[in-house]
Amino acid sequence: MNIPTAEEFYDTNSDYMDSPSNTINLMIEFAKLHVEAAKEEISKKARTKSDWSGNTGSEYCDTIVDKDSILNSYPLTNIK
């Protein structure tokens, strides 16, 4: 997915930023582009890991989502 930079998005939509309401709506649209891209990356990069917390020596463990795999899946540097 090719997401425009903030400047590119502005250049494409500046004619519609003639009122605070329109500007806010366009800001929301720009944010939505990045949220959708982030969700896509999370769906690809989320991983699970074994959790052996609790009784040591137990032969059972839980499988949990690796929080860091989600938090690191879409770096803020993608928003330009």
MOPAC internal coordinates of N, CA, C and O (Angstrom, degrees):
PM7 1SCF
backbone

  N    0.0000 0     0.00 0     0.00 0    0    0    0
  C    1.4483 1     0.00 0     0.00 0    1    0    0
  C    1.5344 1   108.21 1     0.00 0    2    1    0
  O    1.2310 1   120.64 1   -53.39 1    3    2    1
  N    1.3041 1   116.38 1   126.61 1    3    2    1
  C    1.4556 1   121.83 1  -179.79 1    5    3    2
  C    1.5233 1   108.79 1   -99.28 1    6    5    3
  O    1.2310 1   120.79 1   -75.25 1    7    6    5
  N    1.3188 1   116.10 1   104.75 1    7    6    5
  C    1.4537 1   121.37 1  -178.37 1    9    7    6
  C    1.5253 1   108.66 1   -95.64 1   10    9    7
  O    1.2310 1   119.99 1   -48.80 1   11   10    9
  N    1.3179 1   117.63 1   131.20 1   11   10    9
  C    1.4635 1   119.52 1   179.68 1   13   11   10
  C    1.5295 1   110.62 1   -68.10 1   14   13   11
  O    1.2310 1   121.15 1   -27.54 1   15   14   13
  N    1.3160 1   115.41 1   152.46 1   15   14   13
  C    1.4585 1   119.40 1   171.75 1   17   15   14
  C    1.5290 1   107.56 1   -69.81 1   18   17   15
  O    1.2310 1   120.66 1   -12.28 1   19   18   17
  N    1.3233 1   116.34 1   167.72 1   19   18   17
  C    1.4658 1   119.92 1   178.26 1   21   19   18
  C    1.5248 1   110.29 1   -59.35 1   22   21   19
  O    1.2310 1   120.58 1   140.61 1   23   22   21
  N    1.3337 1   116.49 1   -39.39 1   23   22   21
  C    1.4608 1   119.99 1   179.54 1   25   23   22
  C    1.5290 1   111.43 1   -65.60 1   26   25   23
  O    1.2310 1   120.33 1   136.41 1   27   26   25
  N    1.3311 1   116.98 1   -43.59 1   27   26   25
  C    1.4706 1   120.63 1   178.04 1   29   27   26
  C    1.5299 1   110.86 1   -63.19 1   30   29   27
  O    1.2310 1   121.13 1   138.48 1   31   30   29
  N    1.3310 1   115.44 1   -41.52 1   31   30   29
  C    1.4613 1   120.07 1   179.24 1   33   31   30
  C    1.5260 1   110.03 1   -63.47 1   34   33   31
  O    1.2310 1   120.79 1   137.54 1   35   34   33
  N    1.3167 1   116.09 1   -42.46 1   35   34   33
  C    1.4701 1   120.54 1   177.62 1   37   35   34
  C    1.5272 1   111.02 1   -62.36 1   38   37   35
  O    1.2310 1   120.87 1   132.12 1   39   38   37
  N    1.3393 1   115.94 1   -47.88 1   39   38   37
  C    1.4689 1   119.62 1  -179.10 1   41   39   38
  C    1.5296 1   111.55 1   -58.30 1   42   41   39
  O    1.2310 1   120.56 1   142.62 1   43   42   41
  N    1.3165 1   116.53 1   -37.38 1   43   42   41
  C    1.4610 1   121.14 1  -179.52 1   45   43   42
  C    1.5200 1   112.16 1   -73.58 1   46   45   43
  O    1.2310 1   120.39 1   148.95 1   47   46   45
  N    1.3314 1   116.87 1   -31.05 1   47   46   45
  C    1.4693 1   120.75 1  -171.49 1   49   47   46
  C    1.5167 1   115.02 1  -116.44 1   50   49   47
  O    1.2310 1   119.33 1  -175.20 1   51   50   49
  N    1.3169 1   118.89 1     4.80 1   51   50   49
  C    1.4709 1   120.32 1  -173.70 1   53   51   50
  C    1.5298 1   112.89 1   -60.08 1   54   53   51
  O    1.2310 1   119.85 1   150.71 1   55   54   53
  N    1.3108 1   117.88 1   -29.29 1   55   54   53
  C    1.4660 1   120.20 1   178.81 1   57   55   54
  C    1.5273 1   111.95 1   -64.16 1   58   57   55
  O    1.2310 1   120.49 1   156.67 1   59   58   57
  N    1.3490 1   116.66 1   -23.33 1   59   58   57
  C    1.4584 1   120.87 1  -177.78 1   61   59   58
  C    1.5260 1   111.89 1   -93.23 1   62   61   59
  O    1.2310 1   120.32 1   177.27 1   63   62   61
  N    1.3344 1   116.99 1    -2.73 1   63   62   61
  C    1.4628 1   120.86 1  -179.07 1   65   63   62
  C    1.5252 1   109.85 1   -92.78 1   66   65   63
  O    1.2310 1   121.61 1  -127.91 1   67   66   65
  N    1.3142 1   114.52 1    52.09 1   67   66   65
  C    1.4629 1   120.52 1  -176.47 1   69   67   66
  C    1.5234 1   112.91 1   -94.45 1   70   69   67
  O    1.2310 1   120.63 1   177.34 1   71   70   69
  N    1.3170 1   116.39 1    -2.66 1   71   70   69
  C    1.4595 1   120.07 1   178.16 1   73   71   70
  C    1.5245 1   108.38 1  -149.67 1   74   73   71
  O    1.2310 1   119.94 1   -22.77 1   75   74   73
  N    1.3218 1   117.72 1   157.23 1   75   74   73
  C    1.4740 1   119.26 1   177.52 1   77   75   74
  C    1.5288 1   112.58 1   -56.95 1   78   77   75
  O    1.2310 1   120.51 1   141.98 1   79   78   77
  N    1.3154 1   116.63 1   -38.02 1   79   78   77
  C    1.4621 1   120.56 1  -179.27 1   81   79   78
  C    1.5320 1   111.25 1   -62.79 1   82   81   79
  O    1.2310 1   120.36 1   132.53 1   83   82   81
  N    1.3269 1   116.92 1   -47.47 1   83   82   81
  C    1.4688 1   120.33 1   179.09 1   85   83   82
  C    1.5231 1   111.21 1   -65.16 1   86   85   83
  O    1.2310 1   120.32 1   140.18 1   87   86   85
  N    1.3217 1   117.00 1   -39.82 1   87   86   85
  C    1.4604 1   120.53 1   179.48 1   89   87   86
  C    1.5184 1   110.49 1   -62.83 1   90   89   87
  O    1.2310 1   120.54 1   135.71 1   91   90   89
  N    1.3126 1   116.57 1   -44.29 1   91   90   89
  C    1.4721 1   120.58 1   178.48 1   93   91   90
  C    1.5160 1   110.51 1   -61.80 1   94   93   91
  O    1.2310 1   120.04 1   136.24 1   95   94   93
  N    1.3269 1   117.54 1   -43.76 1   95   94   93
  C    1.4650 1   120.98 1   179.37 1   97   95   94
  C    1.5281 1   111.37 1   -61.41 1   98   97   95
  O    1.2310 1   120.23 1   140.84 1   99   98   97
  N    1.3198 1   117.16 1   -39.16 1   99   98   97
  C    1.4591 1   120.23 1   178.55 1  101   99   98
  C    1.5279 1   111.37 1   -70.71 1  102  101   99
  O    1.2310 1   120.00 1   145.04 1  103  102  101
  N    1.3198 1   117.61 1   -34.96 1  103  102  101
  C    1.4626 1   120.47 1   175.43 1  105  103  102
  C    1.5302 1   110.12 1   -63.08 1  106  105  103
  O    1.2310 1   120.90 1   139.50 1  107  106  105
  N    1.3124 1   115.88 1   -40.50 1  107  106  105
  C    1.4669 1   120.64 1   177.13 1  109  107  106
  C    1.5174 1   110.47 1   -63.17 1  110  109  107
  O    1.2310 1   119.95 1   137.61 1  111  110  109
  N    1.3202 1   117.70 1   -42.39 1  111  110  109
  C    1.4675 1   121.18 1   178.57 1  113  111  110
  C    1.5286 1   111.17 1   -61.92 1  114  113  111
  O    1.2310 1   120.13 1   139.33 1  115  114  113
  N    1.3322 1   117.35 1   -40.67 1  115  114  113
  C    1.4601 1   121.10 1   177.97 1  117  115  114
  C    1.5337 1   110.30 1   -63.28 1  118  117  115
  O    1.2310 1   120.81 1   136.54 1  119  118  117
  N    1.3267 1   116.05 1   -43.46 1  119  118  117
  C    1.4670 1   120.11 1   177.93 1  121  119  118
  C    1.5246 1   110.95 1   -62.57 1  122  121  119
  O    1.2310 1   120.19 1   139.41 1  123  122  121
  N    1.3267 1   117.25 1   -40.59 1  123  122  121
  C    1.4682 1   121.09 1   179.75 1  125  123  122
  C    1.5278 1   111.41 1   -61.08 1  126  125  123
  O    1.2310 1   120.30 1   142.06 1  127  126  125
  N    1.3318 1   117.04 1   -37.94 1  127  126  125
  C    1.4629 1   119.74 1   177.62 1  129  127  126
  C    1.5257 1   110.53 1   -57.39 1  130  129  127
  O    1.2310 1   120.92 1   136.43 1  131  130  129
  N    1.3179 1   115.84 1   -43.57 1  131  130  129
  C    1.4632 1   119.48 1  -178.91 1  133  131  130
  C    1.5267 1   112.55 1   -74.46 1  134  133  131
  O    1.2310 1   119.87 1   145.08 1  135  134  133
  N    1.3117 1   117.85 1   -34.92 1  135  134  133
  C    1.4640 1   119.77 1   177.21 1  137  135  134
  C    1.5267 1   109.90 1   -64.41 1  138  137  135
  O    1.2310 1   120.27 1   136.77 1  139  138  137
  N    1.3172 1   117.09 1   -43.23 1  139  138  137
  C    1.4667 1   120.27 1   178.76 1  141  139  138
  C    1.5314 1   110.97 1   -63.64 1  142  141  139
  O    1.2310 1   120.61 1   138.17 1  143  142  141
  N    1.3129 1   116.45 1   -41.83 1  143  142  141
  C    1.4678 1   119.90 1   177.69 1  145  143  142
  C    1.5233 1   110.57 1   -64.20 1  146  145  143
  O    1.2310 1   120.44 1   139.53 1  147  146  145
  N    1.3315 1   116.77 1   -40.47 1  147  146  145
  C    1.4662 1   120.55 1   179.15 1  149  147  146
  C    1.5256 1   110.83 1   -64.13 1  150  149  147
  O    1.2310 1   120.06 1   137.01 1  151  150  149
  N    1.3177 1   117.49 1   -42.99 1  151  150  149
  C    1.4669 1   120.14 1   178.60 1  153  151  150
  C    1.5217 1   110.86 1   -61.74 1  154  153  151
  O    1.2310 1   120.48 1   139.77 1  155  154  153
  N    1.3146 1   116.69 1   -40.23 1  155  154  153
  C    1.4701 1   120.33 1   178.81 1  157  155  154
  C    1.5308 1   110.42 1   -62.66 1  158  157  155
  O    1.2310 1   120.48 1   134.95 1  159  158  157
  N    1.3199 1   116.68 1   -45.05 1  159  158  157
  C    1.4604 1   120.47 1   179.46 1  161  159  158
  C    1.5283 1   111.47 1   -65.33 1  162  161  159
  O    1.2310 1   120.42 1   140.57 1  163  162  161
  N    1.3265 1   116.80 1   -39.43 1  163  162  161
  C    1.4616 1   120.33 1   177.87 1  165  163  162
  C    1.5172 1   109.94 1   -61.86 1  166  165  163
  O    1.2310 1   120.22 1   137.56 1  167  166  165
  N    1.3252 1   117.19 1   -42.44 1  167  166  165
  C    1.4645 1   119.96 1  -178.92 1  169  167  166
  C    1.5276 1   111.26 1   -63.26 1  170  169  167
  O    1.2310 1   120.34 1   152.32 1  171  170  169
  N    1.3296 1   116.95 1   -27.68 1  171  170  169
  C    1.4590 1   120.91 1   179.09 1  173  171  170
  C    1.5233 1   112.55 1   -85.81 1  174  173  171
  O    1.2310 1   120.22 1   146.35 1  175  174  173
  N    1.3259 1   117.18 1   -33.65 1  175  174  173
  C    1.4556 1   120.57 1  -168.69 1  177  175  174
  C    1.5262 1   115.28 1  -106.70 1  178  177  175
  O    1.2310 1   119.35 1   171.17 1  179  178  177
  N    1.3204 1   118.84 1    -8.83 1  179  178  177
  C    1.4607 1   120.29 1   179.65 1  181  179  178
  C    1.5273 1   109.48 1   -65.27 1  182  181  179
  O    1.2310 1   121.15 1   -44.02 1  183  182  181
  N    1.2968 1   115.40 1   135.98 1  183  182  181
  C    1.4648 1   121.66 1  -178.49 1  185  183  182
  C    1.5264 1   110.12 1  -128.11 1  186  185  183
  O    1.2310 1   121.10 1   -18.77 1  187  186  185
  N    1.2806 1   115.50 1   161.23 1  187  186  185
  C    1.4603 1   120.59 1   174.07 1  189  187  186
  C    1.5195 1   108.77 1  -109.25 1  190  189  187
  O    1.2310 1   121.88 1   -15.93 1  191  190  189
  N    1.3262 1   114.00 1   164.07 1  191  190  189
  C    1.4570 1   119.32 1   176.23 1  193  191  190
  C    1.5172 1   108.24 1  -148.41 1  194  193  191
  O    1.2310 1   121.30 1   -18.92 1  195  194  193
  N    1.3138 1   115.12 1   161.08 1  195  194  193
  C    1.4593 1   120.56 1   178.42 1  197  195  194
  C    1.5162 1   109.22 1   -81.86 1  198  197  195
  O    1.2310 1   121.01 1   -39.31 1  199  198  197
  N    1.3218 1   115.67 1   140.69 1  199  198  197
  C    1.4550 1   121.53 1   178.34 1  201  199  198
  C    1.5239 1   107.87 1  -120.15 1  202  201  199
  O    1.2310 1   121.20 1   -71.48 1  203  202  201
  N    1.3112 1   115.30 1   108.52 1  203  202  201
  C    1.4614 1   121.66 1  -178.45 1  205  203  202
  C    1.5171 1   111.51 1   -97.86 1  206  205  203
  O    1.2310 1   119.28 1  -159.83 1  207  206  205
  N    1.3115 1   118.97 1    20.17 1  207  206  205
  C    1.4570 1   120.46 1  -178.10 1  209  207  206
  C    1.5276 1   109.83 1   -67.80 1  210  209  207
  O    1.2310 1   121.82 1   -21.76 1  211  210  209
  N    1.3143 1   114.11 1   158.24 1  211  210  209
  C    1.4572 1   118.45 1   179.79 1  213  211  210
  C    1.5064 1   110.44 1   103.94 1  214  213  211
  O    1.2310 1   120.15 1    41.85 1  215  214  213
  N    1.2943 1   117.32 1  -138.15 1  215  214  213
  C    1.4590 1   123.44 1  -175.40 1  217  215  214
  C    1.5260 1   110.23 1   -68.88 1  218  217  215
  O    1.2310 1   120.30 1   -68.60 1  219  218  217
  N    1.3175 1   117.03 1   111.40 1  219  218  217
  C    1.4652 1   119.85 1   179.01 1  221  219  218
  C    1.5117 1   109.43 1   -68.10 1  222  221  219
  O    1.2310 1   121.21 1   -34.12 1  223  222  221
  N    1.2952 1   115.30 1   145.88 1  223  222  221
  C    1.4580 1   121.17 1  -178.17 1  225  223  222
  C    1.5089 1   113.04 1    86.32 1  226  225  223
  O    1.2310 1   120.47 1   178.35 1  227  226  225
  N    1.3062 1   116.71 1    -1.65 1  227  226  225
  C    1.4580 1   120.42 1   179.24 1  229  227  226
  C    1.5236 1   108.60 1   -68.79 1  230  229  227
  O    1.2310 1   120.61 1   -36.11 1  231  230  229
  N    1.3023 1   116.43 1   143.89 1  231  230  229
  C    1.4619 1   119.74 1   178.59 1  233  231  230
  C    1.5254 1   112.13 1   -86.15 1  234  233  231
  O    1.2310 1   120.46 1  -179.29 1  235  234  233
  N    1.3139 1   116.72 1     0.71 1  235  234  233
  C    1.4490 1   121.03 1  -178.87 1  237  235  234
  C    1.5289 1   109.90 1  -113.89 1  238  237  235
  O    1.2310 1   121.44 1   -32.26 1  239  238  237
  N    1.3087 1   114.86 1   147.74 1  239  238  237
  C    1.4519 1   119.03 1   174.38 1  241  239  238
  C    1.5180 1   108.03 1  -143.05 1  242  241  239
  O    1.2310 1   121.54 1   -17.76 1  243  242  241
  N    1.3099 1   114.66 1   162.24 1  243  242  241
  C    1.4664 1   120.74 1   176.54 1  245  243  242
  C    1.5106 1   109.00 1   -96.63 1  246  245  243
  O    1.2310 1   120.87 1   -28.70 1  247  246  245
  N    1.3135 1   115.95 1   151.30 1  247  246  245
  C    1.4581 1   121.20 1   170.58 1  249  247  246
  C    1.5172 1   106.35 1  -104.98 1  250  249  247
  O    1.2310 1   121.37 1   -56.45 1  251  250  249
  N    1.3177 1   114.99 1   123.55 1  251  250  249
  C    1.4540 1   120.49 1  -177.81 1  253  251  250
  C    1.5206 1   109.54 1  -125.10 1  254  253  251
  O    1.2310 1   120.89 1   -18.12 1  255  254  253
  N    1.3213 1   115.91 1   161.88 1  255  254  253
  C    1.4617 1   121.00 1   175.65 1  257  255  254
  C    1.5201 1   107.84 1   -75.01 1  258  257  255
  O    1.2310 1   120.66 1   -47.76 1  259  258  257
  N    1.3003 1   116.35 1   132.24 1  259  258  257
  C    1.4603 1   121.93 1   176.79 1  261  259  258
  C    1.5297 1   108.32 1   -74.78 1  262  261  259
  O    1.2310 1   120.70 1   -74.77 1  263  262  261
  N    1.3165 1   116.27 1   105.23 1  263  262  261
  C    1.4630 1   122.21 1  -176.15 1  265  263  262
  C    1.5248 1   111.63 1   -55.51 1  266  265  263
  O    1.2310 1   120.06 1   139.35 1  267  266  265
  N    1.3305 1   117.50 1   -40.65 1  267  266  265
  C    1.4671 1   120.63 1  -179.06 1  269  267  266
  C    1.5262 1   111.84 1   -63.38 1  270  269  267
  O    1.2310 1   119.94 1   147.29 1  271  270  269
  N    1.3331 1   117.72 1   -32.71 1  271  270  269
  C    1.4652 1   119.19 1   179.32 1  273  271  270
  C    1.5166 1   111.04 1   -65.17 1  274  273  271
  O    1.2310 1   120.38 1   150.65 1  275  274  273
  N    1.3098 1   116.87 1   -29.35 1  275  274  273
  C    1.4616 1   120.85 1   177.17 1  277  275  274
  C    1.5230 1   110.40 1   -80.09 1  278  277  275
  O    1.2310 1   120.91 1   131.89 1  279  278  277
  N    1.3244 1   115.87 1   -48.11 1  279  278  277
  C    1.4662 1   120.04 1  -176.70 1  281  279  278
  C    1.5211 1   112.74 1   -63.33 1  282  281  279
  O    1.2310 1   120.28 1   152.33 1  283  282  281
  N    1.3167 1   117.07 1   -27.67 1  283  282  281
  C    1.4630 1   121.11 1  -178.61 1  285  283  282
  C    1.5247 1   113.49 1   -98.16 1  286  285  283
  O    1.2310 1   119.67 1  -177.30 1  287  286  285
  N    1.3128 1   118.24 1     2.70 1  287  286  285
  C    1.4619 1   120.66 1  -173.62 1  289  287  286
  C    1.5272 1   113.87 1   -74.33 1  290  289  287
  O    1.2310 1   119.85 1   155.46 1  291  290  289
  N    1.3244 1   117.89 1   -24.54 1  291  290  289
  C    1.4639 1   120.95 1  -178.41 1  293  291  290
  C    1.5189 1   108.28 1  -138.43 1  294  293  291
  O    1.2310 1   120.47 1   -89.02 1  295  294  293
  N    1.3159 1   116.71 1    90.98 1  295  294  293
  C    1.4753 1   119.37 1  -175.85 1  297  295  294
  C    1.5366 1   111.84 1   -67.55 1  298  297  295
  O    1.2310 1   121.23 1   -31.58 1  299  298  297
  N    1.3127 1   115.25 1   148.42 1  299  298  297
  C    1.4582 1   120.63 1   179.67 1  301  299  298
  C    1.5230 1   112.32 1   -62.72 1  302  301  299
  O    1.2310 1   120.19 1   160.98 1  303  302  301
  N    1.3162 1   117.23 1   -19.02 1  303  302  301
  C    1.4616 1   119.92 1   177.49 1  305  303  302
  C    1.5241 1   111.66 1   -66.77 1  306  305  303
  O    1.2310 1   119.74 1   167.01 1  307  306  305
  N    1.3305 1   118.09 1   -12.99 1  307  306  305
  C    1.4682 1   121.02 1   175.47 1  309  307  306
  C    1.5198 1   111.41 1   -71.20 1  310  309  307
  O    1.2310 1   120.36 1   159.95 1  311  310  309
  N    1.3215 1   116.91 1   -20.05 1  311  310  309
  C    1.4701 1   121.03 1  -179.77 1  313  311  310
  C    1.5213 1   107.21 1   -94.10 1  314  313  311
  O    1.2310 1   121.15 1   -68.54 1  315  314  313
  N    1.3358 1   115.40 1   111.46 1  315  314  313
  C    1.4662 1   121.24 1  -174.21 1  317  315  314
  C    1.5049 1   110.72 1  -122.18 1  318  317  315
  O    1.2310 1   120.10 1   180.00 1  319  318  317

